[in-house]
Amino acid sequence: MNSKAGETAAIDLHGHTVDEAELRLIEFLEAQPKTVHTVEVTHGYSHGTALKRMVRNDFYHWRVKDKRVGLNAGVTLLILK
């Protein structure tokens, strides 16, 4: 997806453990070009909150400058530097 603010990429973490999801998210972010400014992370919310908590509260990556709650409770937007 393209926008004036840059491209958007998306990753779905459903079905992963917290450790697997964190590693997958790091690898995904590392692979994104500088033209990507937003990453839509689908983590779900109805089958537990561990992935949502990891993405929204515990996750750190040097490219992430902000985290925003998506319109869907099972999605978090990562705003990249």
C-alpha positions as CSV (number, residue, x, y, z in Angstrom):
1,M,0.0,0.0,0.0
2,N,1.3,3.5,-0.8
3,S,0.5,6.8,0.8
4,K,2.0,10.2,1.0
5,A,3.7,9.2,4.2
6,G,5.4,6.2,2.6
7,E,4.5,2.5,2.0
8,T,2.8,0.2,4.4
9,A,3.7,-3.4,5.0
10,A,1.8,-6.1,6.9
11,I,2.6,-9.1,8.9
12,D,0.3,-11.7,10.6
13,L,1.5,-13.3,13.8
14,H,-1.4,-15.6,14.4
15,G,-0.5,-19.1,15.4
16,H,3.0,-18.2,16.8
17,T,4.3,-18.3,20.3
18,V,5.5,-15.0,21.7
19,D,9.1,-16.0,21.1
20,E,8.4,-17.0,17.5
21,A,6.4,-13.9,16.9
22,E,9.1,-11.6,18.2
23,L,11.8,-13.2,16.1
24,R,9.5,-13.2,13.0
25,L,8.7,-9.5,13.6
26,I,12.4,-8.5,14.0
27,E,13.3,-10.4,10.8
28,F,10.4,-8.7,9.0
29,L,11.4,-5.2,10.1
30,E,15.0,-5.8,9.1
31,A,13.9,-6.8,5.6
32,Q,11.8,-3.7,5.0
33,P,13.2,-1.0,2.8
34,K,13.4,2.6,3.9
35,T,10.3,3.5,1.8
36,V,8.2,1.5,4.3
37,H,7.0,3.9,7.1
38,T,4.1,1.8,8.6
39,V,3.9,-1.9,9.5
40,E,0.4,-3.3,10.2
41,V,0.9,-6.1,12.7
42,T,-2.0,-8.5,13.1
43,H,-1.7,-10.3,16.4
44,G,-5.3,-11.1,17.2
45,Y,-7.1,-10.5,20.5
46,S,-9.9,-13.1,21.0
47,H,-7.7,-16.1,21.9
48,G,-5.5,-14.5,24.5
49,T,-3.5,-11.3,24.9
50,A,0.1,-12.5,24.9
51,L,1.0,-11.5,21.4
52,K,-0.9,-8.2,21.7
53,R,1.0,-7.4,24.9
54,M,4.3,-8.3,23.3
55,V,3.8,-6.1,20.3
56,R,2.2,-3.1,22.1
57,N,4.2,-3.1,25.4
58,D,7.3,-5.2,25.3
59,F,8.6,-5.1,21.7
60,Y,11.5,-2.8,20.9
61,H,13.3,-2.4,17.6
62,W,15.5,0.6,16.6
63,R,13.3,1.4,13.5
64,V,10.1,1.7,15.5
65,K,9.4,5.3,16.6
66,D,5.8,4.9,17.6
67,K,3.1,2.3,18.1
68,R,-0.6,3.0,17.5
69,V,-3.7,0.9,18.1
70,G,-5.4,0.0,14.9
71,L,-9.1,0.3,14.3
72,N,-9.4,-3.4,14.8
73,A,-8.4,-4.5,18.4
74,G,-6.3,-7.3,16.9
75,V,-4.0,-4.9,15.0
76,T,-1.2,-2.6,16.0
77,L,0.5,-0.1,13.7
78,L,4.2,0.3,14.0
79,I,5.4,3.7,12.7
80,L,8.9,3.4,11.5
81,K,11.8,5.9,11.5
